[in-house]
């Protein structure tokens, strides 16, 4: 589970399933404003681009949601989304994610 400090959101992946060309994750996300479930899709190509295969898909998914929460309120993240959509909507997403991923 990724957390950054006590007042920041938390992301907990509850379920991981293989999907065509990647994975689908069900995550419980809690922030100061609310708690809700988000379904995140992670394509193999995004996974490889961000992690180079050195991390688990779950680690990348958790970190991707945490990075999104650094830039967007939880209420602005769709209940069903794709990591590539977050990448397109958040200008510095790639840089932020690669900085936050465990080394």
ABEGO torsion letter per residue (X at the ends): XBBABAABBBBBBABBBBBBGEBBBBBBBBBAABBBBBBBBBBAAAAAAAAGGABBAAAAAAAAAAAAAAABBAAABBABBBAAAAAAABAAAAAAAAAABBX
